[in-house]
Amino acid sequence: MTKLKLGPLVEDRPVKITVELPAVTFRDLTRYAEILARESGENAEPIEPAKLVVPMIARFMATDRAFLKFRRAAAES
């Protein structure tokens, strides 16, 4: 079993986002969605690659030490 950084996606209210990705990034995002769906269970529905963007950005920000340090400093002031 593959250990992906993203776990199951939490359903949340939709957020509209428009972004242009390089073709290679979109192919990788599509492949990631396929693997995540497969890891979620045998009868898992395909995941739309666009639905991965927000959780990936959130995960990135949650693990960026410099960003977290800045957020803590901003909250203290």
One Martini backbone bead per residue (centre of mass of N, CA, C, O) as a GRO file, in nm:
protein
   77
    1MET     BB    1   0.097   0.036   0.022
    2THR     BB    2   0.055   0.365  -0.022
    3LYS     BB    3   0.203   0.673   0.111
    4LEU     BB    4   0.023   0.943   0.121
    5LYS     BB    5  -0.020   1.275   0.211
    6LEU     BB    6  -0.307   1.220   0.134
    7GLY     BB    7  -0.614   1.168   0.227
    8PRO     BB    8  -0.914   1.174   0.263
    9LEU     BB    9  -1.166   1.360   0.146
   10VAL     BB   10  -1.329   1.642   0.249
   11GLU     BB   11  -1.633   1.755   0.256
   12ASP     BB   12  -1.708   2.065   0.106
   13ARG     BB   13  -1.760   2.346   0.005
   14PRO     BB   14  -1.742   2.489  -0.278
   15VAL     BB   15  -1.457   2.596  -0.480
   16LYS     BB   16  -1.361   2.839  -0.696
   17ILE     BB   17  -1.102   2.771  -0.949
   18THR     BB   18  -0.843   2.929  -1.146
   19VAL     BB   19  -0.592   2.741  -1.330
   20GLU     BB   20  -0.271   2.705  -1.468
   21LEU     BB   21  -0.115   2.415  -1.598
   22PRO     BB   22   0.109   2.217  -1.663
   23ALA     BB   23   0.086   1.925  -1.822
   24VAL     BB   24   0.265   1.759  -1.626
   25THR     BB   25   0.109   1.839  -1.369
   26PHE     BB   26  -0.167   1.731  -1.454
   27ARG     BB   27  -0.081   1.438  -1.491
   28ASP     BB   28   0.011   1.400  -1.197
   29LEU     BB   29  -0.261   1.475  -1.067
   30THR     BB   30  -0.421   1.250  -1.202
   31ARG     BB   31  -0.255   1.015  -1.088
   32TYR     BB   32  -0.299   1.080  -0.793
   33ALA     BB   33  -0.607   1.045  -0.802
   34GLU     BB   34  -0.601   0.747  -0.881
   35ILE     BB   35  -0.445   0.643  -0.635
   36LEU     BB   36  -0.630   0.754  -0.414
   37ALA     BB   37  -0.881   0.598  -0.502
   38ARG     BB   38  -0.756   0.315  -0.473
   39GLU     BB   39  -0.675   0.352  -0.163
   40SER     BB   40  -0.985   0.400  -0.063
   41GLY     BB   41  -1.096   0.165  -0.252
   42GLU     BB   42  -1.248  -0.051  -0.471
   43ASN     BB   43  -1.527   0.148  -0.496
   44ALA     BB   44  -1.403   0.398  -0.577
   45GLU     BB   45  -1.428   0.697  -0.695
   46PRO     BB   46  -1.334   0.914  -0.892
   47ILE     BB   47  -1.104   1.182  -0.889
   48GLU     BB   48  -1.091   1.506  -0.922
   49PRO     BB   49  -0.810   1.684  -0.960
   50ALA     BB   50  -0.916   1.965  -0.851
   51LYS     BB   51  -0.976   1.849  -0.553
   52LEU     BB   52  -0.658   1.852  -0.470
   53VAL     BB   53  -0.557   2.143  -0.445
   54VAL     BB   54  -0.649   2.237  -0.163
   55PRO     BB   55  -0.525   2.007   0.014
   56MET     BB   56  -0.235   2.056  -0.085
   57ILE     BB   57  -0.204   2.344   0.009
   58ALA     BB   58  -0.276   2.295   0.305
   59ARG     BB   59  -0.048   2.091   0.358
   60PHE     BB   60   0.184   2.272   0.286
   61MET     BB   61   0.122   2.496   0.502
   62ALA     BB   62   0.118   2.293   0.754
   63THR     BB   63   0.448   2.212   0.680
   64ASP     BB   64   0.555   2.508   0.688
   65ARG     BB   65   0.766   2.644   0.906
   66ALA     BB   66   0.782   2.942   0.823
   67PHE     BB   67   0.478   2.990   0.813
   68LEU     BB   68   0.413   2.908   1.105
   69LYS     BB   69   0.592   3.118   1.237
   70PHE     BB   70   0.447   3.361   1.118
   71ARG     BB   71   0.165   3.300   1.233
   72ARG     BB   72   0.246   3.309   1.531
   73ALA     BB   73   0.357   3.598   1.529
   74ALA     BB   74   0.090   3.731   1.430
   75ALA     BB   75  -0.090   3.627   1.670
   76GLU     BB   76   0.087   3.774   1.902
   77SER     BB   77   0.041   4.083   1.778
   0.00000   0.00000   0.00000
